[in-house]
């Protein structure tokens, strides 16, 4: 707790409950969004959040403070990132130090502006699907879930050349359902301090479902990759004939 407190003690922020922290206010819905807007308006540059009595985070809400972090080699916060490792593995977003630098150098050429240009149309397709869905419900919509599906739709199209139709399917396929449930479990765990220790989380019903859905998502991702690799190999063979 001393480490968390010392890291944010210089920043002003909203009053926190001694046990719950801000978990009942910093929720992932409309009320949580309203809370963050109010904090950003009042504290201008950054403000601390407490997830229970031991865990804290600093929310950056101004371009200058964000630039300071992004322009430096700031170590990543291990606790939050460790929560997603069972789903993402030790990817570029997770690792630190020399391993991060090595992976970054390997991936940087793939993110050249000229290479990314063709993906603009795919992002536009995903956005149109979202707007078409929202236009059918002008009185209100659930933004968090819909935007999450749009992000998943775009990721699958760009990274795997896979059209899942996850935004428009009335019945979700196994992969989409698994990713959706994983997101819900991570959010619940983050704002529920008793679930922070891994040895407790694994024994809960939420924990068992989380690891089951991670395994299901991994199997489907591997299947998509195998099919894509096979299709690319066949295209190469056809071109060389």
C-alpha positions as CSV (number, residue, x, y, z in Angstrom):
1,X,0.0,0.0,0.0
2,X,2.9,2.4,0.8
3,X,4.2,2.0,-2.8
4,X,0.7,2.8,-4.2
5,X,0.3,5.8,-1.9
6,X,3.8,7.2,-2.6
7,X,3.2,7.0,-6.3
8,X,0.1,9.2,-6.4
9,X,0.3,11.3,-3.2
10,X,1.2,14.4,-5.1
11,X,-1.9,14.3,-7.2
12,X,-5.3,15.6,-6.1
13,X,-8.3,13.4,-6.8
14,X,-11.9,12.5,-5.8
15,X,-12.5,11.2,-2.2
16,X,-12.1,7.4,-1.9
17,X,-13.9,5.0,0.4
18,X,-11.4,3.4,2.8
19,X,-12.3,-0.1,1.7
20,X,-13.9,0.1,-1.8
21,X,-11.8,3.0,-3.1
22,X,-13.5,4.3,-6.2
23,X,-14.8,0.9,-7.4
24,X,-18.5,1.9,-7.0
25,X,-18.0,5.1,-9.0
26,X,-15.4,4.2,-11.6
27,X,-17.6,1.7,-13.3
28,X,-17.7,0.6,-17.0
29,X,-21.0,2.2,-17.9
30,X,-22.7,5.6,-18.3
31,X,-22.3,6.4,-14.7
32,X,-18.6,5.6,-14.8
33,X,-18.1,7.7,-17.9
34,X,-19.9,10.6,-16.2
35,X,-17.6,10.2,-13.1
36,X,-14.4,10.3,-15.3
37,X,-15.7,13.4,-17.2
38,X,-16.3,15.2,-13.9
39,X,-12.8,14.2,-12.6
40,X,-11.1,15.3,-15.8
41,X,-12.9,18.6,-15.7
42,X,-12.0,19.3,-12.1
43,X,-8.4,18.0,-11.9
44,X,-7.3,18.9,-15.5
45,X,-4.2,16.8,-16.0
46,X,-4.4,13.6,-13.9
47,X,-6.2,12.1,-10.9
48,X,-5.7,8.9,-8.8
49,X,-8.1,6.0,-8.6
50,X,-8.2,3.4,-5.9
51,X,-9.3,-0.2,-6.6
52,X,-9.8,-1.2,-3.0
53,X,-7.4,-0.3,-0.1
54,X,-4.2,-1.6,-1.8
55,X,-4.3,-1.0,-5.5
56,X,-4.2,2.4,-7.2
57,X,-3.9,3.9,-10.6
58,X,-3.2,7.3,-12.1
59,X,-5.6,8.4,-14.8
60,X,-4.1,10.8,-17.3
61,X,-6.5,13.2,-18.9
62,X,-4.4,15.9,-20.7
63,X,-2.2,15.6,-23.8
64,X,0.8,17.0,-22.0
65,X,0.8,14.5,-19.2
66,X,0.1,11.7,-21.7
67,X,3.0,12.8,-23.9
68,X,5.3,12.7,-20.9
69,X,4.6,9.1,-20.3
70,X,4.5,8.0,-24.0
71,X,7.8,9.7,-24.8
72,X,9.7,8.0,-22.0
73,X,10.5,4.3,-21.2
74,X,8.1,4.0,-18.3
75,X,7.8,0.5,-16.8
76,X,4.4,-1.0,-17.3
77,X,2.1,-1.5,-14.3
78,X,2.5,-5.2,-13.7
79,X,-0.7,-5.8,-11.7
80,X,-3.2,-4.7,-14.4
81,X,-1.3,-6.2,-17.3
82,X,-0.9,-9.5,-15.5
83,X,-4.6,-9.8,-15.3
84,X,-4.8,-10.2,-19.1
85,X,-1.8,-12.4,-19.7
86,X,-3.9,-15.6,-19.6
87,X,-5.8,-14.2,-22.6
88,X,-3.1,-12.3,-24.6
89,X,0.0,-14.1,-23.5
90,X,3.3,-12.2,-23.1
91,X,2.7,-9.9,-26.1
92,X,4.2,-6.5,-27.0
93,X,1.6,-4.8,-24.8
94,X,2.7,-6.8,-21.7
95,X,6.5,-7.2,-21.8
96,X,9.1,-4.7,-20.6
97,X,12.8,-4.0,-21.1
98,X,15.0,-5.7,-23.7
99,X,12.3,-8.1,-24.7
100,X,9.9,-5.3,-25.4
101,X,12.6,-3.4,-27.4
102,X,13.4,-6.5,-29.5
103,X,9.7,-7.2,-30.3
104,X,9.1,-3.5,-31.1
105,X,12.0,-3.5,-33.6
106,X,10.6,-6.6,-35.3
107,X,7.0,-5.2,-35.5
108,X,7.7,-1.6,-36.4
109,X,8.1,-2.1,-40.2
110,X,4.6,-3.7,-40.2
111,X,3.1,-0.5,-39.0
112,X,4.5,1.8,-41.7
113,X,1.9,4.3,-42.9
114,X,1.9,2.9,-46.4
115,X,1.3,-0.6,-45.2
116,X,-1.6,0.5,-43.0
117,X,-3.4,2.6,-45.6
118,X,-5.3,-0.4,-47.1
119,X,-6.8,-1.2,-43.7
120,X,-8.6,2.2,-43.7
121,X,-11.4,0.7,-45.8
122,X,-11.8,-2.2,-43.3
123,X,-12.1,0.2,-40.4
124,X,-14.7,2.2,-42.4
125,X,-16.7,-1.0,-43.0
126,X,-16.7,-1.8,-39.3
127,X,-17.7,1.7,-38.5
128,X,-20.6,1.7,-41.0
129,X,-21.8,-1.6,-39.5
130,X,-21.9,0.1,-36.0
131,X,-23.7,3.2,-37.3
132,X,-26.2,1.1,-39.2
133,X,-27.0,-0.8,-36.0
134,X,-27.3,2.4,-34.0
135,X,-29.6,4.0,-36.6
136,X,-32.1,1.2,-35.9
137,X,-32.3,2.3,-32.2
138,X,-32.4,6.1,-32.2
139,X,-33.8,6.3,-28.7
140,X,-30.7,4.7,-27.0
141,X,-28.0,2.1,-27.3
142,X,-25.5,0.2,-25.1
143,X,-22.2,1.8,-26.3
144,X,-19.6,-0.2,-24.4
145,X,-20.6,-3.6,-25.8
146,X,-21.2,-2.3,-29.4
147,X,-17.9,-0.4,-29.6
148,X,-16.2,-3.5,-28.2
149,X,-17.7,-5.6,-31.0
150,X,-16.6,-3.0,-33.6
151,X,-13.0,-3.2,-32.2
152,X,-13.1,-7.0,-32.4
153,X,-14.6,-6.9,-35.9
154,X,-11.8,-4.5,-37.1
155,X,-9.0,-6.6,-35.4
156,X,-10.2,-9.9,-37.0
157,X,-10.4,-8.3,-40.4
158,X,-7.0,-6.6,-40.3
159,X,-4.9,-9.1,-38.4
160,X,-6.5,-12.4,-39.6
161,X,-8.4,-11.4,-42.8
162,X,-11.4,-13.0,-41.1
163,X,-14.9,-11.6,-41.5
164,X,-16.7,-12.7,-38.3
165,X,-19.9,-10.6,-38.8
166,X,-19.8,-10.3,-35.0
167,X,-21.5,-6.9,-35.1
168,X,-24.5,-8.1,-37.0
169,X,-25.0,-11.7,-35.9
170,X,-28.0,-12.1,-33.6
171,X,-26.4,-15.3,-32.1
172,X,-22.7,-14.9,-31.2
173,X,-20.2,-17.5,-32.4
174,X,-17.9,-19.3,-29.9
175,X,-15.0,-16.9,-30.4
176,X,-17.0,-13.7,-30.1
177,X,-18.9,-15.0,-27.1
178,X,-15.6,-16.1,-25.4
179,X,-14.0,-12.7,-26.0
180,X,-17.0,-10.9,-24.7
181,X,-17.1,-13.0,-21.5
182,X,-13.4,-12.5,-21.0
183,X,-13.8,-8.7,-21.1
184,X,-16.6,-8.9,-18.6
185,X,-14.6,-11.1,-16.2
186,X,-11.6,-8.8,-16.4
187,X,-13.7,-5.7,-15.7
188,X,-15.4,-7.4,-12.7
189,X,-12.1,-8.6,-11.4
190,X,-10.5,-5.2,-11.6
191,X,-13.2,-3.5,-9.6
192,X,-13.6,-6.3,-7.1
193,X,-10.6,-6.2,-4.7
194,X,-11.3,-9.7,-3.3
195,X,-10.7,-11.1,-6.7
196,X,-7.3,-9.5,-7.2
197,X,-5.2,-12.4,-5.8
198,X,-4.9,-15.1,-8.5
199,X,-5.3,-18.0,-6.1
200,X,-8.7,-16.7,-5.0
201,X,-9.9,-15.8,-8.5
202,X,-9.1,-19.3,-9.9
203,X,-11.4,-20.9,-7.3
204,X,-14.4,-18.8,-8.1
205,X,-17.0,-19.5,-10.7
206,X,-16.0,-16.3,-12.5
207,X,-12.3,-17.5,-12.5
208,X,-13.2,-21.0,-13.9
209,X,-15.3,-19.4,-16.7
210,X,-12.5,-16.9,-17.5
211,X,-9.9,-19.6,-18.0
212,X,-12.3,-21.8,-19.9
213,X,-13.2,-18.9,-22.3
214,X,-9.4,-18.1,-22.7
215,X,-8.8,-21.6,-23.8
216,X,-11.8,-21.5,-26.2
217,X,-10.6,-18.2,-27.7
218,X,-7.1,-19.5,-28.2
219,X,-8.4,-22.6,-30.0
220,X,-10.4,-20.5,-32.4
221,X,-7.6,-18.1,-33.0
222,X,-5.2,-20.9,-33.8
223,X,-7.8,-22.4,-36.2
224,X,-8.2,-19.0,-38.0
225,X,-4.4,-18.7,-38.3
226,X,-4.0,-22.2,-39.7
227,X,-6.7,-21.6,-42.3
228,X,-5.2,-18.2,-43.3
229,X,-1.7,-19.8,-43.5
230,X,-3.0,-22.6,-45.7
231,X,-4.7,-20.1,-48.0
232,X,-1.6,-18.0,-48.4
233,X,0.5,-21.1,-49.2
234,X,-2.0,-22.1,-51.8
235,X,-1.9,-18.7,-53.4
236,X,1.9,-18.8,-53.5
237,X,1.9,-22.2,-55.2
238,X,-0.7,-21.0,-57.7
239,X,1.5,-18.0,-58.6
240,X,4.6,-20.2,-59.1
241,X,2.9,-22.6,-61.5
